[in-house]
């Protein structure tokens, strides 16, 4: 007894949905328009080069061009599709497809040169499509040059390559070159949605962005991934199963992580990173997904009426809910932190640590107070200043001068007492702005050193160069201010912790800092590091700065000298 077998023939989506007309080619409008115009006007070149990444339509476009050239019933740019030549286009002996990787020697090119002499069997042209042409050897290219430059009138060459840099310039100068671009995400997603709808396959729209990102602009890759994901999902395309298949994080989990960041919830955010690492997900891809999500939230928060091409209506509503309880500045802060983390993760031997550091930094960011509370605090401070007495008018100038003082100024602490003196001391109070000017004048032992503003400007150049070479060290130098230059030693004042001091005193870091100080600060040969105490009268300890920090709940990240009059304008 013989069994009965049913043979089921399944054609993968990439082959089934290969474009049959120029209009169906996705994302290459400029190229298809040029070829259609050339076909319609009869200005067809003897040789073309199609260059671009994989899966963007190079071979498909070459076949469509060959089909249109061979069609005897064509009246415009497109082949008729009904004649016998069009029906047998895939089997036609007048369309010769050659794999450059396996036919790369000079003998194969000699055979080609002999075959081009023969006339086409049915159509008006004979078309040679050489795929991966950059794989040909140098002698093979040299043998092809003459034929490529002056082929018979009935021959058209179409060369396709993913690496045009390996093609000799003598070949490039003999062909018309078309550069195929990666397909845009919105066009790729629209094509996938159209195919799924036509195939009547149930799908979740949230799964498409995952496939599109993994395809990296290749429609063929996207359709291959789509086939695999549908089989994995038992005939359905779901966001969670697709993310699991591709080893990426599901969009819902990325949104939950971003929501924890914006809400300042450290524990859930760190748990999400631990789960991603435990399940073998790519943390770099996870970080990029978070950056992309925050970018979209930022755009929608900044421009609520903006329409993003790759964001559906439902996704737009979710992004609006994500950013509704935070300010635009907070989203900017978090986005910048993760952009920096993405860059650091590529070079760090501990990428997970970089990601966790960025997470803790963003969830513990300074929270901006409510505007009403802020205005009330400003009014309270202004009220206290107004109650200071008749000497209140020159106080701002004194405070501003003291902000950049190199050393503690005891005179500033005696100001309240001066204000409380009887009227005979009023002239002395009126001259109170004079001491800062006298303090700027260097003592006799330091007359050959630069003035304080010049040191400050030179120090900023040092910090900028350190930022370019060691961003982490440069970020820490934001908490450092130059104290003064004495006998070739530049004293810098650090307002950070012991960890920051250890980082600065590291041999390699201090050597780099010393070299840059010698280059930018005139007269400096050495660097001395001093820790600023809590009661120090430097910029961070100034009463006005302390009041501002209390009002805005912030911290001092950099102190820059005031430029002399006329500079920076």
KEZADREN-408852 format. One record per residue (C-alpha): residue in three letters; x, y, z. Coordinates in steps of 0.02 Angstrom, whole numbers, plus 50000, padded with zeros to 5 digits. Example, Ala and Ser with C-alpha at 12.3 -4.5 7.8 and 13.67 -1.06 7.14 Angstrom:
2
ALA506154977550390/SER506844994750357/
This chain:
569
UNK500005000050000/UNK500755016249945/UNK500545031950046/UNK499925048049969/UNK501015063449990/UNK500425081149964/UNK501795092449902/UNK501575110149967/UNK502585123049875/UNK502895138749976/UNK503745153849901/UNK504625165450023/UNK503995183250034/UNK505595190649963/UNK505365180949800/UNK503475181949793/UNK503465200849813/UNK504935204849700/UNK504405220449601/UNK503805217249424/UNK503745235649371/UNK504815250849401/UNK503395258649502/UNK503455244249625/UNK505295247049669/UNK505345254149845/UNK506385269149897/UNK507365271949735/UNK506265284649647/UNK507665294949570/UNK508475279749489/UNK506875272049422/UNK506315288849353/UNK507965291049261/UNK507875273649185/UNK506055275749133/UNK506455292249046/UNK507945284148958/UNK506865269748898/UNK505465281148840/UNK506645292448743/UNK507765278548677/UNK509315285648763/UNK509885269048836/UNK511725268048882/UNK512815253148836/UNK513385250049017/UNK512695253849190/UNK513385251749365/UNK512145248949507/UNK513035251649674/UNK512295250749849/UNK512035239950004/UNK511225222950001/UNK509375220449972/UNK508915237749907/UNK508425233049728/UNK510005232649621/UNK509735215649538/UNK507855218349530/UNK508075234849438/UNK509335226849321/UNK508075213149277/UNK506685225849249/UNK507835235549132/UNK508265219649037/UNK506425214849026/UNK505955231948956/UNK507375231448828/UNK506885214148765/UNK504995217348754/UNK504485219248570/UNK502775226548615/UNK503405240248731/UNK502755257548689/UNK503335267248841/UNK504535263948983/UNK503755248049053/UNK503725230948971/UNK501995225548915/UNK502035209949026/UNK500885200348908/UNK501965195048760/UNK502905178648754/UNK504565187348782/UNK503935195548943/UNK503165179349006/UNK504805169948979/UNK505935184249034/UNK506635174249180/UNK507115159949063/UNK507685170148914/UNK509385165948842/UNK509585184348796/UNK509735189148981/UNK511355182049047/UNK511635183649235/UNK513425180749291/UNK514005178949471/UNK515605189049484/UNK516145179649640/UNK516225162549553/UNK516665168649378/UNK518035180649422/UNK519485174849315/UNK520155180549149/UNK519585164649059/UNK517755168049101/UNK517925185849034/UNK518715179548874/UNK517225167948850/UNK516055182748878/UNK516995192948747/UNK516725179248620/UNK514875177148659/UNK514415195548644/UNK514715194548456/UNK513165183848430/UNK511505192348398/UNK510025190248518/UNK508885175548484/UNK507185183948507/UNK507245201748570/UNK508135217248511/UNK509495216748644/UNK510615204748736/UNK510855210148919/UNK512305204449029/UNK512015206649216/UNK513635204149315/UNK513245203349500/UNK514575207049633/UNK515695213449494/UNK516985219949619/UNK517505201749646/UNK518315200849474/UNK520205199949470/UNK521255214049401/UNK521715204449241/UNK519865200649216/UNK519425219049230/UNK520795223349105/UNK520125210348983/UNK518375217649000/UNK518865235848968/UNK518825236048778/UNK517195226448765/UNK516415237348900/UNK516915253148810/UNK516345248148634/UNK515155233348642/UNK514085228048494/UNK512535238448466/UNK511395224648530/UNK512305222248698/UNK511955231148862/UNK512995228049018/UNK512285230249194/UNK513585228649332/UNK512985227049512/UNK514085228849666/UNK514005231949853/UNK515775239249856/UNK516135251249712/UNK517785256349792/UNK518565240049732/UNK518135243449550/UNK519545251349447/UNK519325269249393/UNK519535263849211/UNK517925253749228/UNK516985267349322/UNK517335279849183/UNK516515268349054/UNK514825266049139/UNK513345276249199/UNK513335274649388/UNK511785274049498/UNK511975273749687/UNK510565264449775/UNK510175270949951/UNK509585261350104/UNK507695261750108/UNK506955274350229/UNK506135267050385/UNK504415274150347/UNK504435267250168/UNK505045250450232/UNK503685249550365/UNK502345254450239/UNK502905240650120/UNK502885227550257/UNK501155232950314/UNK500505231950135/UNK501235214450111/UNK500535208050277/UNK498825214950236/UNK498845207150062/UNK499405190450133/UNK498035191550267/UNK499265188350408/UNK498735195150580/UNK500045207150647/UNK500335219950784/UNK500885236950715/UNK502115238350861/UNK503105223650790/UNK503515232350626/UNK504775245150697/UNK505765230650773/UNK505895222050604/UNK506295238350515/UNK507725242650633/UNK508455225150617/UNK508365225950426/UNK509465241650420/UNK508685248450262/UNK508615232050165/UNK506905226450101/UNK507525208850065/UNK508195207250243/UNK506565214050311/UNK505525201350214/UNK506675187050268/UNK506505192450450/UNK504635194050425/UNK504535176050361/UNK505525169850511/UNK504505179950637/UNK502855173850565/UNK503425155750577/UNK504045158850755/UNK502375166850802/UNK501375152350729/UNK500625162350587/UNK500535178950680/UNK501715193650695/UNK501765199650875/UNK502885212750954/UNK503455202251102/UNK503855186451003/UNK504745196650868/UNK505835205350995/UNK506225188751078/UNK506705181150910/UNK507845195550861/UNK508655196851033/UNK508055214651059/UNK506995222651193/UNK505125223451166/UNK504475241151133/UNK503355240351288/UNK504865236651398/UNK505865250851321/UNK504415262651357/UNK504305256251537/UNK506175259251559/UNK506035276951487/UNK504545280451598/UNK505555275051752/UNK506975286551699/UNK505835301651679/UNK504925297751841/UNK506565296551938/UNK506275278451989/UNK508015271052007/UNK507595253352064/UNK506395248551920/UNK507605255951792/UNK509085245951859/UNK508005230351866/UNK507585232651681/UNK509445233151639/UNK509755217551744/UNK508335208351656/UNK508995213351484/UNK510745207151528/UNK510065191151605/UNK509075186951448/UNK510555189951334/UNK509935205851251/UNK511145217651167/UNK511355232051290/UNK512035243551154/UNK510475240451049/UNK509415242951204/UNK510245259751235/UNK509965265151055/UNK508135260351069/UNK507985271151226/UNK508835285751138/UNK507655284250989/UNK506135283551103/UNK506715298851201/UNK507065308051038/UNK505275305350982/UNK504605310551152/UNK505665326251144/UNK505035330950971/UNK503215328151018/UNK503445337651182/UNK504295352451094/UNK503115352550943/UNK501455344250989/UNK500745346650815/UNK502255339050727/UNK501925323250627/UNK503315310350633/UNK503355299150480/UNK503825283350576/UNK502615285850722/UNK500825279650715/UNK499375288550797/UNK499345276250943/UNK501225277850969/UNK501065296750965/UNK499795296251106/UNK500925284951209/UNK502395296751183/UNK501325311551239/UNK500845302251398/UNK502675297951426/UNK503205316151430/UNK501675324651503/UNK502305324651685/UNK504065331051650/UNK504775346951577/UNK505655348651411/UNK507285352051501/UNK507155335551596/UNK506925325751434/UNK508435334851363/UNK509455330451517/UNK509015311951507/UNK509275311251319/UNK510985319351331/UNK511505307351469/UNK511055292151363/UNK511875299051207/UNK513475300751309/UNK513215283251379/UNK512995276151204/UNK514645283751151/UNK515545278051309/UNK514875260251295/UNK515715257951126/UNK517445260651201/UNK517215254551379/UNK517675236851432/UNK516185237751550/UNK514705243851445/UNK513415238351573/UNK514235249351706/UNK514165264351588/UNK512315261151559/UNK511945259251745/UNK512925275151786/UNK511885284851659/UNK510305277451733/UNK510735282351912/UNK511285299751855/UNK509655303151765/UNK508495296051897/UNK509375306452032/UNK509415322451931/UNK508975338952018/UNK507095341252016/UNK506535358551961/UNK505365366452090/UNK503655373052044/UNK503655390451968/UNK502555397752105/UNK503695391052241/UNK505215397452148/UNK504495414952132/UNK504045414952317/UNK505825410552365/UNK506525424152252/UNK505345436752333/UNK505905430952506/UNK507735433252462/UNK507395450352386/UNK506455455352544/UNK507945450252652/UNK509135460052542/UNK508045475552552/UNK508055474452742/UNK509965475352743/UNK510045494252763/UNK510685509152667/UNK512225499952604/UNK511175488452494/UNK511515497952333/UNK513375494052315/UNK513175476152378/UNK512875468152206/UNK514525474952140/UNK515435468152293/UNK514585451252276/UNK514995450152091/UNK516815454452121/UNK516955441752261/UNK516255427652155/UNK517905426252061/UNK519035429852210/UNK520605419152216/UNK520685419152406/UNK519465421452550/UNK519125439852582/UNK518835443452767/UNK518245460952723/UNK516695453652643/UNK516185445152805/UNK516315461652898/UNK515105470552781/UNK513575468552893/UNK514525476553036/UNK515025490952925/UNK513225493752879/UNK512715494253061/UNK513945508153103/UNK513285525753140/UNK513175538853000/UNK514995545153018/UNK515565528352939/UNK514445530552787/UNK515845537452672/UNK516865521652707/UNK515355511152660/UNK515175520752498/UNK516945516152451/UNK516685497652486/UNK516825492252301/UNK518645498052302/UNK519405482852394/UNK519045470452251/UNK519995481952128/UNK521455482652247/UNK521425463652266/UNK521595461352076/UNK523285470252081/UNK524585456552103/UNK525775457652251/UNK527605461952218/UNK528115443552215/UNK526845439552079/UNK526975454351959/UNK527575443051817/UNK526025431751828/UNK524445433851721/UNK522935442851793/UNK521485432451862/UNK520355434451708/UNK521785428951595/UNK522085413451702/UNK520225409551695/UNK520155410751505/UNK521735400151488/UNK520995387351608/UNK519445385851500/UNK520575381451353/UNK521375367851459/UNK519665360751506/UNK519085360751324/UNK520625351151266/UNK520455338651408/UNK518635336051358/UNK519195331251184/UNK520495318851247/UNK519695311951406/UNK517845316751419/UNK517635309051593/UNK519105318951663/UNK518485334551573/UNK516775332851652/UNK517575331651824/UNK518615347451790/UNK516965356951784/UNK517055356551975/UNK518795364351975/UNK519235382951973/UNK520955390751956/UNK521545398352119/UNK523105407852071/UNK524845406951995/UNK526325408852114/UNK528145405552066/UNK527645394651917/UNK526385384152015/UNK524555385051964/UNK523435380952111/UNK521745373652064/UNK520335372452191/UNK519255356752189/UNK517525357352265/UNK517145338852238/UNK517435323352344/UNK518945312852386/UNK518565302152233/UNK518795317352122/UNK520445321452206/UNK521075303652179/UNK520595304851997/UNK521525321351978/UNK523085315052067/UNK523165299551958/UNK524885299651874/UNK524255299051694/UNK522885312051723/UNK524035324051815/UNK525365322351681/UNK524095326551545/UNK523435341251648/UNK525205347851679/UNK525635347051494/UNK524065356551444/UNK524315369551582/UNK526085372851522/UNK525415375051346/UNK523965386751384/UNK524365395851548/UNK525805408151529/UNK527155405851663/UNK526425389651733/UNK527585374651754/UNK526725364451888/UNK524965360851952/UNK524465360052135/UNK522765353352190/UNK521855360652341/UNK520205354652413/UNK518915368052449/UNK518125366552621/UNK516285369452654/UNK516635386152739/UNK517785392252600/UNK517365409452535/UNK517675404252354/UNK516305405152221/UNK515335389952285/UNK515355396552463/UNK514825414252424/UNK513165419152509/UNK512365424352344/UNK512855407852264/UNK512215398152415/UNK510555407452406/UNK510405403452220/UNK510795385152252/UNK509475384552389/UNK508155392652279/UNK508475382352122/UNK508975366352213/UNK510485365052099/UNK512355363652107/UNK513835373352038/UNK514505364251884/UNK515725377451819/UNK516425394451867/UNK517005405751727/UNK517895422351749/UNK517045438251698/UNK517795444551536/UNK518565462051535/UNK517485476051470/UNK517255475251283/UNK517715456751260/UNK516455443951201/UNK515365457151120/
